[in-house]
């Protein structure tokens, strides 16, 4: 375990200073929208203070954009020239869907019960004659290579899946799916928002990955990373075009539109600078904590929660062998909406979700700064509701 995680475990005042939300709440909804750590908020506020006295761009440290690309590349284990800073996950997925040269009859494999961003980006391609084929796992989110083998064929152009299912918490075997794609000459696009910042997310064999910072990365909304493998960048046409990615020395437009030679070609206009400052700060914090140590802590949290919830009669989604940072559970006859309200009144923050059938679930998604006593207090509140 890294020094940062050890320090948080042994110094409660430091933990509360770094993560102010923990002063008042047990926040266990990082798979939704996270609260900002103090150092991320401080960095953003410092920039905003400077931006009050002049041109917002000129008060921005220009090298910070390159530094942010480099930090993102370290986090993902790729090259900085494969990183674009484009904002929400939905934008990155849509850039893939809209930028590839589709032919009528091409097929995309995706999952209808995935988060809607990773469904609608692909279904809108039907207007171009692209066929959408849905993978149908045996249980919610539990997609395996064997499930995909039933669908893949000579017309399959791309497989688009989430690294971790947003509801069940099932962690996809990225490496095995990537190998399947390579073996069949199929592109692989990953919605990484439920793993990046929490778990190691191997990109070997992945062609595209999109992730926003507002969940496990502990960063601001709409400050995202878009990974495009170097060898595929000439194939993926930029579909958002402006002064930033259309080369225009001296801000003079050319009749011959040319793009940068790296992934910055997907960044069309002015950057969300306050978001980039927050992104820079949160990635730096995650790297300091160390992703292997974060993953180990989250797996430990999940194993503990799954064991205790199962022992007390709750039904669990997901798989003990494909853990992530989220634990989702339900019990027949229990009013989960009421329990959710009770927990929030006690300053315990889970997520309330439902599936296609309308079945309700509670989801717990603690991060590395959540400590064992918080989890125990949460389990106690779940097992002994007040009303």
N, C-alpha and C positions, 0 to 999 in steps of 0.2 A: 504494500500500500504506500502511496506517495506521502511525502511530508505534509502536503496540504490537507489530505483526507485525515491523516493522523492528528493534525493540529485541530481540525474541526471536532473530532471525536473527544479530545481531551481539554478543549478550551471552549466552554459554552458561550462566553461573552464574545469571543472571536466569531463563532458560528452565527450568533445573532447580529453581529455587526456586518458580516458579509452577506447575510440573507435576512433582511429585516422582516420579511413575512413571517419568519419563525417566532418572532416576538409575540404575535397575537394568534397565529393559526398553525395548524398542522396541515400543510398544503400537500396534497397527494393527487394532484391533477395535472402533472407535467405532460401527459399525453394529450392535453387539451391546449390551454394557453397558460404559459408560465408567468409568475411574478418576476420582476427584474432583480437580479442581485445588485447589491449596493455599488460594486465597482463598475458595473455596466451603466447603471443610472448616473453615477458620478461622471463617467466619461462623456456621456451624452449631454449632461447638463453643462459641463465645462465648455463643450463646443457651442452650445446654445448661448452661453454667456458671451463668448467671443463673437458670435454671429450677430449680436445686438449692436455691435459697434462698427459694422462695415459690411462689405460684400460677403455673402455667405460662402462663396467658393474661395475667395482670397483669404478668408480667415481659417480655411480648412488646410491642414497639413497635407500637401499634394502627394507626398510619398505614401500616405496612409492607405490609398487605394491599392497600390502595389503590395504593401505589407499585408493588407487584408486578403488579397489573392494568395499570397504565399502562406499565410496562416491557414487558410481554408485548404490549400493543397496539402499541408502537413497533416491536418485533421483527417483528410480523406485518403492520404497516401498516393497522391497523384502529382502531376506537374502544374505549376502555376499558370502555364499557358493553356491549360485545359479547364480553367475556372472563369466563369462569367458571374457577375454580381447583378442579378436581374430582379430580385424581389421574391414575390410569393411562389410557392411550389407550383401553383396552377399555371403561372406564366411559363415556367420552365417546361412543364409537360406540354403546354400548348405550343411552345416553340418547336418541340420535337414533332408533334402531330401535324402542324401546319407547314413545317419546313422540309420534310422529306418528300422526295419525288415519287408520289404514289401512282400506281397504275390500276385501272379498273380490274377487279378480281383479286388484288392483293388482300391478304388476311392479317388481322391483328388479333392476338390472343390476350385477353384481359379478364378481370373478375368483376362480375356485376355487383357483388357485395363488398367491393373495396370502397374506400372513401370516394365520394362523388367526383372529386377533381381528377381521379385516376380512372374514371369511367367516361365522363363527358368529353374529355379531350379526344377520346378515340371514337366514340359513337358518332360524333359529328362528321367523321370521315366517310360515313355512308353516302354523303352527298357527292363524293368523288368516286363512288363505286367500290369502296373498300368494304370488305366483309368483316364483321366483328364476331369472333367466336369466344364464348365464355367458358373459362375453366370451372369445373364443378367438383370441388373437394368434398371429401366425406363429412367434414365438419367445418364450421365457420372459420374461414381464413386459413385452414390447414392445408395449404397447397403444396403438393410434392411434385418431383420430377415425373413420376409415373402418371400423375394427373395430366401434365402437359404433353407427355408423349402420346396420349390418346388424341390430341388435337393437331399437333404439329405436322405439317406436310409441305409439299413443294411450293405452295402458294403463301405460306406463312412468311411475312416480312418482318414482324416485330412482336415481341412479347413484352407486355407492360404490367408490372406487378409492384406491390409495396414490399419493402424490406421487412416490415413488421405489420401485421394486420392491426388496424386502428382499434378494433373492437375486441377481438379475441386475444390479442397480444402474441399470436403465433409468429415466430421468427422464421422467415423464409430461409432456406438453404441457398444463399445467393451464389456460392461457388458452383454448386451442382447445376443450378439453372443456367448460369453463365456458360458452363461447359456444354450443356445441351444446346444452347443457342449457337455457340461456336461450331459445334459438330454439324449443325444443319444450316449454317450460313444465315442465321436469323439475328436481327438486332435486338438488344436487350435494354429496356428503359426502366429505371427504378425510381419510385417515389420513396425517398429516404427519410421523410420527416419523422417517422416513428423510431428511427434507430440512430441517426447521426447526432452525436453529442452524448449518447447513452451507451451505445454498443459499437464495437468494431464493425465496420461496414465495408467488406472487401470489394474493390472495384475491378479486380482482374477479370476481364471478359465482359464487363459492363460498358455499354456505349454511352448511356446518358443517365444522369441522376439529378433530381431536383429536390431541394430542401429549403424550407424557411426556418428562421432562427427561433421562432416563438414557442417552441415546445421544449424538447430535450436539450437544445443548444443554450437555453437560458438567455436568449437574446430578444430583441424587439421584433414586433410584427413587421412583415413585408421587407425584411432584410434577409435575402436568401442567397443561396449558392446554386449555380447551375453548372454541372460537370458535363463536358462533351469530350469524348475521347479524341485525341489529336488526329488519328487516322480517319475519322468520320466527319471532321469539321468542313471539309470541302463539299461533302454530300448534303449536309444540313444547311439549307439556305436560310439566312436571316430574314424573318418575316416582319420584324419590327425594325424600321430603318429611320435614322435621323442623323443629326450632325456628329454624334459621338462615334457611330460605327461606319458612317459613310465618309471616307477620307476626304477632308476639305482643308488643306493647309491655309492658315490665315482666315478661316471661316468663309472661304470662297468655294462655292459649289462647282463641281465638275460635271460635264455631260456624260462622263464615263464613271459609273458608280463602282468603287472598289472598297473592299473591306479589309480590316486588319488581318494579320496572318495567324492570330490566335483566337481564343474563345471570347475575347472582348468584342468580337464582331457581332455578338448577340446583345450588346448593350447599346440601345438606340439613342439615348438622350442624357440629360442631366441626372446625376446620381442622387439617391436619397442619402444625403451626407450624414444627417444625424443617425439614420439607420445603420450606415456603414461604420460609424464610430462605435455604435453599440455592438455590431457584429464583430468588429476588431477586438473589442474588450471581452466579449463572451468566449470567442474562440481561444484567445490568450489564456483565459481562466481555465477552460477545459484542458488545454494542453499542459498547463501547470499541474492540474490535478492528475492528469495522465489517463488516457482512455482505457487502457487495460485495467487500471485500478477502479475507475468508475464502473466499468462493466462488471467486474468482480463484486463490487458493492451492490449493484442493482440485481444481479443474479441471486446474491445472498438474501436481499430483501424479498425477492419474488419467491424463493424457496420457502422462506419462513412464513410469508403470508399464505401461500398455497397450502402448506402443511396445516397451519392452524385453522384456516377456513374449512378445509376438507374435514379435519377432525371434528369440527363443530357442526357438520351437516350441510355445508353450502356446496352447491354444484359449481364447478369451475369450467371456464372456457380455456382453450389453449392446450398446451402439451408440456409436461415436465421436462421433456427432452429438447424442446425448442423454446426455451425461456426468453423473455424479453424483460423490460422494466415494468410492464403493466400486468396486473392481475385482475381478471374480470370474473364476476360471480353472481349467482342468483339462487333463489330457493322458492319452490312453489308454495303459494299461500302467503308469502311475505310481500307486503306493500312497499316496494323499493322506493317509490316516489316519496312516501312518508318518511322512510328511513333516511333518505337523502336529505330531506329538510331537517330532520332531527340532528343529523351529523353536522350540517352547516351551522345550526344554532349553537352547537358546541365548539364552533370554530375548527371543525375538521372538514377539509375540502376534498371530497372524492369527485368523480364524474358520474352522471346518470346517462345511460345510453340505451338504445333499443335496436333490435334487429328488424328484418323485413316483415316478420310475422307480428311485430308489436311487442314481443317479449322484452321486458325491461331488465337492465343489468346495472350493477354498480362496478365501477372500475377504479382501482387504486394504482397510482403511478408515482411512487416516491422517487426522489432523486438522491444523489450521493450525500447531500447535506441533511437528509432526513435520518434521524437516529432511532435506534431500537425502541427506546421508551415511547416515542411517538407512535410507532407501529403497534405496540402493545396497548396503548391507550385507545387507539382506533379500533382494534379488535374487541376490546372491552365494551366500547360504545356500540359496536355492531351487535354484539351478543346480548347486550342488555339495554334495549331501547327504553326510553322513559315513558312512552305512551302506547 
